[in-house]
Amino acid sequence: MGRQKNKQIIKNRVAFLDKKIPVYASFLGILGLLILWELITQFNFVSPLFLPAPSAIIVTGWEMIMSGEIYQNLSASLYRIVLGYAIGATLGIIIGLLLGFSRWFDAIGTPIIYSIYPIPKIALLPLFILWLGIGELSKVTIIALGVFFPVVINTYSGVKNVDDTLIKAAVTFGSNRLSVIRKVILPGSLPMIFAGLKLAAGTSLLLLVAAEMIAAQNGIGSMVLHYGNLMITTKLMVGVVVLSILGLSFNRGLQWLENKLLPWR
Amino acid sequence: MEIVIDNVSKTFIDSKNIKVPALENINFSIKEHEFVVLVGPSGCGKSTLLNIVSGLMSPSEGSVYFEGIDKKQPDLGIVFQDIALLPWRTVYQNVVYGLQEKKFSKQQQKEIGQKYIDMVGLTGFENTYPKELSGGMKQRAGIARALAIEPDLLLMDEPFSALDAQTRTLMQEELVTIWNRTKLSTLYVTHNIQEAVFLADRVIVLSRHPGKLKSIIDIDLPKVGRNEPQFNNKFEAYVEEIWQLIRHDAKKALKE
């Protein structure tokens, strides 16, 4: 009895580390913010000129979809970003692999890459406009360039970080050089390549909007700037929402592709 | 057929350009169907020697060759200490890797691959990725991959050193069973003396700094059932004999 009196149960003092939280919690924040926003504007705490209500943005957005304005601008933007991203990513992967495989390419190419990399790419837009004209080509080029660098650097370090013992294993089981590249180095560097592709997705969106604001008649970026100048804030916000959806689906798409291509991770 | 390690020496050059001898005048041979275990304290160059025999490193002097073999390129099956399964390939795809590189037909790959997956006890895990397997199961796959090419020489570099003691004991027993079915010429490297006596037809003891051949001990015990009580005394005597050979060197290694 005396022993039971002094019983002290040891409790898990780090239980907070694995506390479970319901799924709906992640929506609570966004929903709460939207409601707060709606209330603030409904009660006219802030003028709709500076901050339009979410409901107004949705209504205006629907009108702009129906009138075809969104479609026209979005397709122009998509054309630029998809083309620029595809060119930049493809070149980045190919050149990154070359730099990783060949000591000669590495010695000659890597210093060039690293010296151009720190330049903020948008600073080169005036130069590209001078060289390539104000049309699509200069905008696609600037996006491609912005995508190229994160992809090339990640691909390069992906190749360099492939486990040596895996290469040795492949060679001892009869792989030649080409086989080692195809069956070991390429799949081994894919995770890093994807990290680069995701990084580049953000960069490409940024460059798209910047380039369209500087030099374009259409596109989401130019639309946002246009309505900003006219102080039609609701339509400006529609553009911002479209961009955020674009960025979100871009990331989701890459995530989906990664899960498809790398089931072993 | 015989694999001859002929007067092999290896010298490394360190960062200060000083020559560091790792192996000196190693001479021995592995006969057909013979299980040879290399044992020695850390720093005796046993992994270096295995790498040279594997063709993953060139010797500074001497050579390693196959005698009495018809094909141009003898097949080597290697089981790695850190297993080295390709993480993006399933167990089956890993096991048939060597067969694919040798351009075996799909049908042959399937037959041979399945045979060795069954032999190492991985039936039902063909489509599993390595990361989903335990350490012991990963190494089973590693062994199946090496066996699948039906090599002329099987090389094993401390294959069970990363496993826990219980799993290791079981894997050693299974290895004896598997080896008895395949009877491959084998060179096995370990620092574990019990393991050496349990598995070997012959134990080759290396000394350290530089790695020299200290002694070759024939293990005169039946291949199967060495852990049975009636062999206890003899088993322990071999272990003691090898330990006495290594003890002094191992102690020195500890002080470094």
Interface residues (C-beta under 8 A of the other chain):
Chain A: D163 T165 L166 K168 A169 A170 V171 T172 F173 G174 S175 S179 K183 V184 P187 G188 L190 L262 P263 W264 R265
Chain B: S54 G55 L56 D75 L76 G77 I78 F80 D82 A84 L85 L86 P87 W88 R89 Y97 G98 E101 K102 Y129 P130 K131 R145 I149
